[in-house]
Amino acid sequence: MANKEESVVVIGLGRFGSSLALELLRRDTQVLAIDSSPKLVQAYSSQIPHAVVADATDPEALTQLDVGMFRRAVVAIGTDQEASILATANLADLDVSDIWAKATNRQHGRILQRVGAHHVVLPEHDMGERVAHLVSGEMLDYLELGDGFVIAKTRPPRDYVGAALGETGLRAQYGVTIVAVKPQNGTFTYADRETILQYGDILVVSGPEDKVERFSRLA
Ligand code: ATP
């Protein structure tokens, strides 16, 4: 592989790992994909040029693949926690400087951090939380950025349709900022004081979780 510094090692080609690897390739980032299943590696071989069969719990196998030369790696093994922990520890032993690991629960995540993961992702847990917000509220999309600060897609509050944002005092009243507005059949543009909200608009709103939640219920 040409530039290992800029490439990413993806260990595990399950649903998460394969989506990740394909998206990285789509974004012109080279990927070394490793999976212990020859069937899976074969299945992805036409889409992922550097896909190899290896057991990531075996330090020797990773050394032979030059994994220590890569700066970034993702452990996308979930169900087999022992394998995910061992693979993460092996990457740490090889001094990979940016290790991401997928955890199935918080406890698993804590162990992954202990053995050397720099970033732990909990896809099922995070998605469950996100869907809870979407199901229980009026939001069309929702992303928590950390420390309770969120960005969400929502509809305009009924009482403010037809008014210019600068005149509504929305930020003072609700503690949220309208970042962008997409009119029906239009595209997103940044919102400013002159933006007039219309029925059918979609808004991108940011602010503390409880405030964005409250704002979205005004629609
Ligand atoms: P997903 O939800 O993303 O489908 P999952 O959480 O069910 O994945 P697993 O099926 O446990 O995760 O693992 C994902 C992939 O990791 C599988 O394709 C499996 O073959 C591979 N894998 C498991 N153990 C190892 C290992 N020791 N070395 C390399 N690959 C492994």
py3Dmol code that shows the C-alpha trace and the ligand (Angstrom):
import py3Dmol

protein = """\
ATOM      1  CA  MET A   1       0.000   0.000   0.000  1.00  0.00           C
ATOM      2  CA  ALA A   2       1.306   3.413  -0.994  1.00  0.00           C
ATOM      3  CA  ASN A   3       0.881   5.722   1.972  1.00  0.00           C
ATOM      4  CA  LYS A   4       0.305   3.846   5.209  1.00  0.00           C
ATOM      5  CA  GLU A   5       0.473   7.053   7.261  1.00  0.00           C
ATOM      6  CA  GLU A   6      -2.658   8.358   5.560  1.00  0.00           C
ATOM      7  CA  SER A   7      -4.474   5.016   5.275  1.00  0.00           C
ATOM      8  CA  VAL A   8      -6.769   3.360   7.806  1.00  0.00           C
ATOM      9  CA  VAL A   9      -6.748  -0.226   9.078  1.00  0.00           C
ATOM     10  CA  VAL A  10     -10.266  -1.592   9.547  1.00  0.00           C
ATOM     11  CA  ILE A  11     -10.487  -4.792  11.575  1.00  0.00           C
ATOM     12  CA  GLY A  12     -13.752  -6.689  11.121  1.00  0.00           C
ATOM     13  CA  LEU A  13     -15.978  -6.499   8.062  1.00  0.00           C
ATOM     14  CA  GLY A  14     -19.365  -6.903   9.753  1.00  0.00           C
ATOM     15  CA  ARG A  15     -22.103  -4.376   8.959  1.00  0.00           C
ATOM     16  CA  PHE A  16     -20.319  -1.579  10.838  1.00  0.00           C
ATOM     17  CA  GLY A  17     -16.783  -2.286   9.599  1.00  0.00           C
ATOM     18  CA  SER A  18     -17.775  -2.828   5.971  1.00  0.00           C
ATOM     19  CA  SER A  19     -19.867   0.380   5.852  1.00  0.00           C
ATOM     20  CA  LEU A  20     -16.969   2.255   7.411  1.00  0.00           C
ATOM     21  CA  ALA A  21     -14.395   0.801   4.997  1.00  0.00           C
ATOM     22  CA  LEU A  22     -16.535   1.518   1.929  1.00  0.00           C
ATOM     23  CA  GLU A  23     -17.247   5.073   3.043  1.00  0.00           C
ATOM     24  CA  LEU A  24     -13.524   5.722   3.644  1.00  0.00           C
ATOM     25  CA  LEU A  25     -12.746   4.420   0.146  1.00  0.00           C
ATOM     26  CA  ARG A  26     -15.504   6.596  -1.297  1.00  0.00           C
ATOM     27  CA  ARG A  27     -13.763   9.542   0.370  1.00  0.00           C
ATOM     28  CA  ASP A  28     -10.443   8.555  -1.241  1.00  0.00           C
ATOM     29  CA  THR A  29      -8.866   7.217   1.939  1.00  0.00           C
ATOM     30  CA  GLN A  30      -7.051   3.949   1.418  1.00  0.00           C
ATOM     31  CA  VAL A  31      -8.085   1.056   3.633  1.00  0.00           C
ATOM     32  CA  LEU A  32      -6.411  -2.122   4.787  1.00  0.00           C
ATOM     33  CA  ALA A  33      -9.339  -4.333   5.801  1.00  0.00           C
ATOM     34  CA  ILE A  34      -8.720  -7.381   7.962  1.00  0.00           C
ATOM     35  CA  ASP A  35     -11.203 -10.106   8.756  1.00  0.00           C
ATOM     36  CA  SER A  36     -10.745 -13.661   9.971  1.00  0.00           C
ATOM     37  CA  SER A  37     -13.490 -14.908   7.670  1.00  0.00           C
ATOM     38  CA  PRO A  38     -12.200 -15.867   4.187  1.00  0.00           C
ATOM     39  CA  LYS A  39     -15.787 -15.827   2.915  1.00  0.00           C
ATOM     40  CA  LEU A  40     -16.301 -12.189   3.928  1.00  0.00           C
ATOM     41  CA  VAL A  41     -12.934 -11.051   2.597  1.00  0.00           C
ATOM     42  CA  GLN A  42     -13.733 -12.770  -0.683  1.00  0.00           C
ATOM     43  CA  ALA A  43     -17.160 -11.102  -0.777  1.00  0.00           C
ATOM     44  CA  TYR A  44     -15.630  -7.628  -0.429  1.00  0.00           C
ATOM     45  CA  SER A  45     -12.517  -8.201  -2.540  1.00  0.00           C
ATOM     46  CA  SER A  46     -13.889  -6.402  -5.591  1.00  0.00           C
ATOM     47  CA  GLN A  47     -14.883  -3.316  -3.595  1.00  0.00           C
ATOM     48  CA  ILE A  48     -12.007  -3.201  -1.099  1.00  0.00           C
ATOM     49  CA  PRO A  49      -8.689  -3.659  -2.943  1.00  0.00           C
ATOM     50  CA  HIS A  50      -6.640  -4.350   0.207  1.00  0.00           C
ATOM     51  CA  ALA A  51      -8.777  -6.858   2.094  1.00  0.00           C
ATOM     52  CA  VAL A  52      -6.938  -9.706   3.780  1.00  0.00           C
ATOM     53  CA  VAL A  53      -7.738 -12.745   5.875  1.00  0.00           C
ATOM     54  CA  ALA A  54      -6.025 -12.604   9.262  1.00  0.00           C
ATOM     55  CA  ASP A  55      -6.726 -13.093  12.947  1.00  0.00           C
ATOM     56  CA  ALA A  56      -6.321  -9.684  14.609  1.00  0.00           C
ATOM     57  CA  THR A  57      -5.916 -11.289  18.032  1.00  0.00           C
ATOM     58  CA  ASP A  58      -2.575 -12.661  16.797  1.00  0.00           C
ATOM     59  CA  PRO A  59       0.149  -9.995  17.206  1.00  0.00           C
ATOM     60  CA  GLU A  60       2.379 -11.802  14.720  1.00  0.00           C
ATOM     61  CA  ALA A  61      -0.294 -11.621  12.007  1.00  0.00           C
ATOM     62  CA  LEU A  62      -0.640  -7.860  12.479  1.00  0.00           C
ATOM     63  CA  THR A  63       3.128  -7.369  12.428  1.00  0.00           C
ATOM     64  CA  GLN A  64       3.368  -9.276   9.155  1.00  0.00           C
ATOM     65  CA  LEU A  65       0.762  -6.946   7.677  1.00  0.00           C
ATOM     66  CA  ASP A  66       2.854  -3.920   8.742  1.00  0.00           C
ATOM     67  CA  VAL A  67      -0.035  -2.606  10.833  1.00  0.00           C
ATOM     68  CA  GLY A  68       2.442  -0.714  13.063  1.00  0.00           C
ATOM     69  CA  MET A  69       3.191   1.591  10.125  1.00  0.00           C
ATOM     70  CA  PHE A  70      -0.386   2.898  10.061  1.00  0.00           C
ATOM     71  CA  ARG A  71      -1.384   5.928  12.086  1.00  0.00           C
ATOM     72  CA  ARG A  72      -5.106   5.137  12.285  1.00  0.00           C
ATOM     73  CA  ALA A  73      -7.021   1.926  12.920  1.00  0.00           C
ATOM     74  CA  VAL A  74     -10.590   0.955  13.761  1.00  0.00           C
ATOM     75  CA  VAL A  75     -11.526  -2.228  15.608  1.00  0.00           C
ATOM     76  CA  ALA A  76     -14.988  -3.018  14.277  1.00  0.00           C
ATOM     77  CA  ILE A  77     -15.400  -6.377  16.021  1.00  0.00           C
ATOM     78  CA  GLY A  78     -18.377  -6.199  18.348  1.00  0.00           C
ATOM     79  CA  THR A  79     -19.965  -9.448  19.408  1.00  0.00           C
ATOM     80  CA  ASP A  80     -16.730 -11.244  20.257  1.00  0.00           C
ATOM     81  CA  GLN A  81     -15.609  -8.939  23.059  1.00  0.00           C
ATOM     82  CA  GLU A  82     -12.484 -10.949  23.820  1.00  0.00           C
ATOM     83  CA  ALA A  83     -11.313 -10.639  20.210  1.00  0.00           C
ATOM     84  CA  SER A  84     -12.110  -6.918  20.143  1.00  0.00           C
ATOM     85  CA  ILE A  85     -10.117  -6.325  23.349  1.00  0.00           C
ATOM     86  CA  LEU A  86      -7.130  -8.382  22.181  1.00  0.00           C
ATOM     87  CA  ALA A  87      -7.095  -6.718  18.752  1.00  0.00           C
ATOM     88  CA  THR A  88      -7.192  -3.275  20.395  1.00  0.00           C
ATOM     89  CA  ALA A  89      -4.363  -4.187  22.764  1.00  0.00           C
ATOM     90  CA  ASN A  90      -2.307  -5.460  19.809  1.00  0.00           C
ATOM     91  CA  LEU A  91      -2.755  -2.155  17.977  1.00  0.00           C
ATOM     92  CA  ALA A  92      -1.658  -0.284  21.112  1.00  0.00           C
ATOM     93  CA  ASP A  93       1.419  -2.526  21.387  1.00  0.00           C
ATOM     94  CA  LEU A  94       2.262  -1.634  17.797  1.00  0.00           C
ATOM     95  CA  ASP A  95       2.046   2.071  18.740  1.00  0.00           C
ATOM     96  CA  VAL A  96      -0.767   2.897  16.329  1.00  0.00           C
ATOM     97  CA  SER A  97      -1.412   6.494  17.373  1.00  0.00           C
ATOM     98  CA  ASP A  98      -5.115   6.820  16.646  1.00  0.00           C
ATOM     99  CA  ILE A  99      -7.100   3.730  17.666  1.00  0.00           C
ATOM    100  CA  TRP A 100     -10.883   3.673  17.351  1.00  0.00           C
ATOM    101  CA  ALA A 101     -12.875   0.767  18.734  1.00  0.00           C
ATOM    102  CA  LYS A 102     -16.505  -0.232  18.604  1.00  0.00           C
ATOM    103  CA  ALA A 103     -18.054  -1.298  21.903  1.00  0.00           C
ATOM    104  CA  THR A 104     -21.286  -3.165  22.481  1.00  0.00           C
ATOM    105  CA  ASN A 105     -21.861  -1.544  25.894  1.00  0.00           C
ATOM    106  CA  ARG A 106     -20.230   0.971  28.271  1.00  0.00           C
ATOM    107  CA  GLN A 107     -18.360  -1.681  30.252  1.00  0.00           C
ATOM    108  CA  HIS A 108     -16.834  -3.082  27.083  1.00  0.00           C
ATOM    109  CA  GLY A 109     -15.970   0.504  26.096  1.00  0.00           C
ATOM    110  CA  ARG A 110     -14.175   1.108  29.404  1.00  0.00           C
ATOM    111  CA  ILE A 111     -12.039  -1.981  28.907  1.00  0.00           C
ATOM    112  CA  LEU A 112     -11.208  -0.938  25.343  1.00  0.00           C
ATOM    113  CA  GLN A 113     -10.018   2.423  26.659  1.00  0.00           C
ATOM    114  CA  ARG A 114      -7.944   0.698  29.339  1.00  0.00           C
ATOM    115  CA  VAL A 115      -6.136  -1.443  26.784  1.00  0.00           C
ATOM    116  CA  GLY A 116      -5.340   1.491  24.528  1.00  0.00           C
ATOM    117  CA  ALA A 117      -8.316   2.672  22.437  1.00  0.00           C
ATOM    118  CA  HIS A 118      -8.186   6.456  22.009  1.00  0.00           C
ATOM    119  CA  HIS A 119     -11.808   6.681  20.883  1.00  0.00           C
ATOM    120  CA  VAL A 120     -14.669   4.339  21.707  1.00  0.00           C
ATOM    121  CA  VAL A 121     -17.895   4.345  19.729  1.00  0.00           C
ATOM    122  CA  LEU A 122     -21.150   2.751  20.867  1.00  0.00           C
ATOM    123  CA  PRO A 123     -23.221   2.696  17.666  1.00  0.00           C
ATOM    124  CA  GLU A 124     -26.218   0.733  18.939  1.00  0.00           C
ATOM    125  CA  HIS A 125     -26.396   2.709  22.173  1.00  0.00           C
ATOM    126  CA  ASP A 126     -25.967   6.110  20.466  1.00  0.00           C
ATOM    127  CA  MET A 127     -28.481   5.293  17.751  1.00  0.00           C
ATOM    128  CA  GLY A 128     -30.985   4.088  20.360  1.00  0.00           C
ATOM    129  CA  GLU A 129     -30.681   7.396  22.230  1.00  0.00           C
ATOM    130  CA  ARG A 130     -31.021   9.358  19.012  1.00  0.00           C
ATOM    131  CA  VAL A 131     -34.108   7.484  17.871  1.00  0.00           C
ATOM    132  CA  ALA A 132     -35.669   8.025  21.322  1.00  0.00           C
ATOM    133  CA  HIS A 133     -35.396  11.781  20.756  1.00  0.00           C
ATOM    134  CA  LEU A 134     -36.883  11.496  17.283  1.00  0.00           C
ATOM    135  CA  VAL A 135     -39.736   9.218  18.360  1.00  0.00           C
ATOM    136  CA  SER A 136     -40.719  11.180  21.458  1.00  0.00           C
ATOM    137  CA  GLY A 137     -40.423  14.696  20.042  1.00  0.00           C
ATOM    138  CA  GLU A 138     -41.070  16.692  16.923  1.00  0.00           C
ATOM    139  CA  MET A 139     -37.504  16.622  15.631  1.00  0.00           C
ATOM    140  CA  LEU A 140     -36.659  15.369  12.156  1.00  0.00           C
ATOM    141  CA  ASP A 141     -33.024  14.654  12.983  1.00  0.00           C
ATOM    142  CA  TYR A 142     -30.865  14.967  16.062  1.00  0.00           C
ATOM    143  CA  LEU A 143     -27.173  14.906  16.907  1.00  0.00           C
ATOM    144  CA  GLU A 144     -25.578  15.338  20.319  1.00  0.00           C
ATOM    145  CA  LEU A 145     -22.211  17.086  20.056  1.00  0.00           C
ATOM    146  CA  GLY A 146     -21.210  16.438  23.682  1.00  0.00           C
ATOM    147  CA  ASP A 147     -21.783  18.188  27.036  1.00  0.00           C
ATOM    148  CA  GLY A 148     -25.513  18.302  26.346  1.00  0.00           C
ATOM    149  CA  PHE A 149     -25.129  20.552  23.298  1.00  0.00           C
ATOM    150  CA  VAL A 150     -27.199  19.377  20.345  1.00  0.00           C
ATOM    151  CA  ILE A 151     -27.953  20.220  16.757  1.00  0.00           C
ATOM    152  CA  ALA A 152     -31.339  19.224  15.374  1.00  0.00           C
ATOM    153  CA  LYS A 153     -33.545  19.452  12.331  1.00  0.00           C
ATOM    154  CA  THR A 154     -37.049  20.675  13.057  1.00  0.00           C
ATOM    155  CA  ARG A 155     -40.051  22.627  11.730  1.00  0.00           C
ATOM    156  CA  PRO A 156     -40.612  26.341  12.392  1.00  0.00           C
ATOM    157  CA  PRO A 157     -42.713  27.241  15.437  1.00  0.00           C
ATOM    158  CA  ARG A 158     -46.237  28.064  14.237  1.00  0.00           C
ATOM    159  CA  ASP A 159     -46.307  31.443  15.988  1.00  0.00           C
ATOM    160  CA  TYR A 160     -43.186  32.677  14.224  1.00  0.00           C
ATOM    161  CA  VAL A 161     -44.106  31.855  10.643  1.00  0.00           C
ATOM    162  CA  GLY A 162     -44.022  35.056   8.567  1.00  0.00           C
ATOM    163  CA  ALA A 163     -41.730  36.950  10.926  1.00  0.00           C
ATOM    164  CA  ALA A 164     -38.112  37.915  10.277  1.00  0.00           C
ATOM    165  CA  LEU A 165     -35.800  36.067  12.672  1.00  0.00           C
ATOM    166  CA  GLY A 166     -34.269  39.331  13.905  1.00  0.00           C
ATOM    167  CA  GLU A 167     -37.659  40.480  15.146  1.00  0.00           C
ATOM    168  CA  THR A 168     -38.708  37.293  16.920  1.00  0.00           C
ATOM    169  CA  GLY A 169     -36.247  37.383  19.822  1.00  0.00           C
ATOM    170  CA  LEU A 170     -36.103  33.596  19.560  1.00  0.00           C
ATOM    171  CA  ARG A 171     -32.589  33.283  20.956  1.00  0.00           C
ATOM    172  CA  ALA A 172     -33.362  35.348  24.032  1.00  0.00           C
ATOM    173  CA  GLN A 173     -36.683  33.637  24.595  1.00  0.00           C
ATOM    174  CA  TYR A 174     -35.783  30.009  23.896  1.00  0.00           C
ATOM    175  CA  GLY A 175     -31.984  29.949  24.200  1.00  0.00           C
ATOM    176  CA  VAL A 176     -31.486  28.321  20.788  1.00  0.00           C
ATOM    177  CA  THR A 177     -29.837  29.500  17.585  1.00  0.00           C
ATOM    178  CA  ILE A 178     -31.314  28.869  14.164  1.00  0.00           C
ATOM    179  CA  VAL A 179     -28.302  28.008  12.061  1.00  0.00           C
ATOM    180  CA  ALA A 180     -29.840  27.318   8.663  1.00  0.00           C
ATOM    181  CA  VAL A 181     -33.190  27.175   6.904  1.00  0.00           C
ATOM    182  CA  LYS A 182     -34.341  25.059   3.971  1.00  0.00           C
ATOM    183  CA  PRO A 183     -37.554  26.215   2.281  1.00  0.00           C
ATOM    184  CA  GLN A 184     -39.843  23.633   0.687  1.00  0.00           C
ATOM    185  CA  ASN A 185     -38.263  22.707  -2.677  1.00  0.00           C
ATOM    186  CA  GLY A 186     -35.186  24.804  -1.789  1.00  0.00           C
ATOM    187  CA  THR A 187     -31.748  24.150  -0.340  1.00  0.00           C
ATOM    188  CA  PHE A 188     -30.227  24.979   3.038  1.00  0.00           C
ATOM    189  CA  THR A 189     -28.869  28.514   3.465  1.00  0.00           C
ATOM    190  CA  TYR A 190     -27.494  30.159   6.594  1.00  0.00           C
ATOM    191  CA  ALA A 191     -30.130  31.947   8.611  1.00  0.00           C
ATOM    192  CA  ASP A 192     -29.704  35.644   9.430  1.00  0.00           C
ATOM    193  CA  ARG A 193     -31.772  38.455  10.924  1.00  0.00           C
ATOM    194  CA  GLU A 194     -33.695  38.940   7.687  1.00  0.00           C
ATOM    195  CA  THR A 195     -34.663  35.273   7.238  1.00  0.00           C
ATOM    196  CA  ILE A 196     -38.444  34.884   7.234  1.00  0.00           C
ATOM    197  CA  LEU A 197     -39.760  31.514   8.363  1.00  0.00           C
ATOM    198  CA  GLN A 198     -42.421  29.832   6.223  1.00  0.00           C
ATOM    199  CA  TYR A 199     -44.655  26.808   6.688  1.00  0.00           C
ATOM    200  CA  GLY A 200     -42.888  23.805   5.188  1.00  0.00           C
ATOM    201  CA  ASP A 201     -39.396  25.121   6.055  1.00  0.00           C
ATOM    202  CA  ILE A 202     -36.908  22.832   7.701  1.00  0.00           C
ATOM    203  CA  LEU A 203     -34.688  24.453  10.316  1.00  0.00           C
ATOM    204  CA  VAL A 204     -31.299  23.479  11.690  1.00  0.00           C
ATOM    205  CA  VAL A 205     -31.309  24.529  15.334  1.00  0.00           C
ATOM    206  CA  SER A 206     -28.500  24.320  17.881  1.00  0.00           C
ATOM    207  CA  GLY A 207     -28.363  24.791  21.626  1.00  0.00           C
ATOM    208  CA  PRO A 208     -28.603  22.926  24.931  1.00  0.00           C
ATOM    209  CA  GLU A 209     -30.601  19.693  24.687  1.00  0.00           C
ATOM    210  CA  ASP A 210     -33.575  20.736  26.842  1.00  0.00           C
ATOM    211  CA  LYS A 211     -33.930  24.066  25.031  1.00  0.00           C
ATOM    212  CA  VAL A 212     -33.808  22.552  21.542  1.00  0.00           C
ATOM    213  CA  GLU A 213     -36.303  19.913  22.677  1.00  0.00           C
ATOM    214  CA  ARG A 214     -38.666  22.593  23.977  1.00  0.00           C
ATOM    215  CA  PHE A 215     -38.265  24.687  20.812  1.00  0.00           C
ATOM    216  CA  SER A 216     -39.061  21.741  18.552  1.00  0.00           C
ATOM    217  CA  ARG A 217     -42.352  21.185  20.378  1.00  0.00           C
ATOM    218  CA  LEU A 218     -43.568  24.638  19.273  1.00  0.00           C
ATOM    219  CA  ALA A 219     -43.943  23.470  15.679  1.00  0.00           C
TER     220      ALA A 219
END
"""
ligand_1 = """\
31
ATP
P -21.845 -5.756 12.940
O -22.917 -5.381 13.918
O -21.021 -4.606 12.485
O -22.298 -6.630 11.825
P -20.865 -7.389 15.026
O -20.924 -6.471 16.177
O -21.862 -8.490 14.933
O -20.797 -6.601 13.680
P -18.894 -9.304 14.803
O -19.733 -10.104 13.883
O -18.553 -9.826 16.122
O -19.419 -7.872 15.008
O -17.538 -8.964 14.077
C -17.469 -8.261 12.901
C -16.461 -8.937 12.012
O -15.236 -9.103 12.704
C -16.885 -10.315 11.531
O -16.916 -10.298 10.129
C -15.812 -11.248 12.066
O -15.447 -12.234 11.104
C -14.653 -10.313 12.318
N -13.777 -10.828 13.356
C -14.143 -11.392 14.535
N -13.059 -11.767 15.237
C -11.982 -11.432 14.475
C -10.577 -11.542 14.637
N -10.043 -12.112 15.722
N -9.772 -11.089 13.654
C -10.287 -10.521 12.549
N -11.590 -10.384 12.343
C -12.441 -10.820 13.274
"""
view = py3Dmol.view(width=600, height=400)
view.addModel(protein, "pdb")
view.setStyle({"model": 0}, {"cartoon": {"style": "trace"}})
view.addModel(ligand_1, "xyz")
view.setStyle({"model": 1}, {"stick": {}})
view.zoomTo()
view.show()
